[in-house]
Amino acid sequence: TAMRTAQLMQEARAAEGAGEWAADPTTKVVADGARGGVAGGIHVHAVRMRGMFAHQEVILGTTGQTLVLRHDTFGRDCYMPGVLLAVKQVANRPGLTVGLEKLLG
């Protein structure tokens, strides 16, 4: 999910004609992998925690400010409306469809 979000952010940025993301000024690496992976110039970190089915947090920032978008799930029942929508649409969609955004319109 985080990789897909990073990809969508990069695609939206490119569609607007925006340049590359600002370079990360960090030069000192204390522990390998502590800065996460990089997808489309965006640092991506993964969290694995018992009891948390999905957690996604997008933090955008510049000097003196941040904007945080966050989504958490704590049970599988929240996925059922999307699963039902996908099941109902499967016969109408030949090939492979990745993500619900194409079904939601």
N, C-alpha and C positions, 0 to 999 in steps of 0.2 A: 504494500500500500504506500509506504513512504517513497519507494522508488518511482511508483506511478505518479504520485503527487509532484515529485521533483521534475519528472518528465513533462507533466502538464504545465507546470509553472514555466519551464524553459520554453515550451511551445507557445504559450501565451505571450511571453516576453518577446520572442522572435516575431510573432504575428504583429506586434505593435511597433516593430522596428527598433526595439531597445537593444542596447549593446550587451556585452557580457556582464555578469555579476561582478560586483566589486571584489578585488583580490583579497584573500585572507592575509592579514598582516602578520599572522603568527609564524615565527621562525623557529622557536624552540619546541621540540617534541620530547616530552618526558616519558611517554609510554607509547609504543607502536600501536596504532589502531585507536588511540584515545580520541582522535579528532574525527573518527567515523570515516565512512566511504564518501566518495564524491560522484555525483550523478549530474551531468550537465552544468558543472561549476557550482553545484549546491552540495554542501556537506549534509550527509544523511547518517543518522545514528539509529540503531535498533535497540529496543528494550524488550527483554523477555522476563516476565514476572508472573508468578503463580496467581491465579484469580483474575488477571487482567487479560481479557480476550483480545482486545484491540485498543491501542492508544496511539493517537497521532497528534503531534504538536508541530505547528509551523511557526517559527519565530523569525520575523523580519525586523530589521533594525538599522538605525543610522545613529549618528552622534547624539547621545542623550535621550534616546527613545527606542522603544520596541513595540511591535504589534504582534500579539500572540493569538493564533487560531488553534483551538484544541477540541479533540473529539475522543471520548472514552466510551468503551462498552464493558459491561460487567456480566453479561449473560448472552447466550446465543439466541434468545427469543427475539431480539431486536433485528436479526437478520431475516426472519421469516417473511416479511412483506416482499423483500427483494428476491428471495428464493421462489416464492409463489409467482411473482411477476415473470421471472426468468423461465419457470416451468411452463407458464401459459404462452410465452412467446417463442419457445424453442422450435415449434413447427413452422413458424413464419420467418425464420432466420437461417437460411442455408449457410454452411461454413461455420467459422469460429467467430464468436463475439466476445470480446474481453471487456469487462466492466459493465455496470448498470447504466452509465450515462447515456448510452445509445438507446436503451429501452425507455428511459425516463423522458426523452425528448428535449 
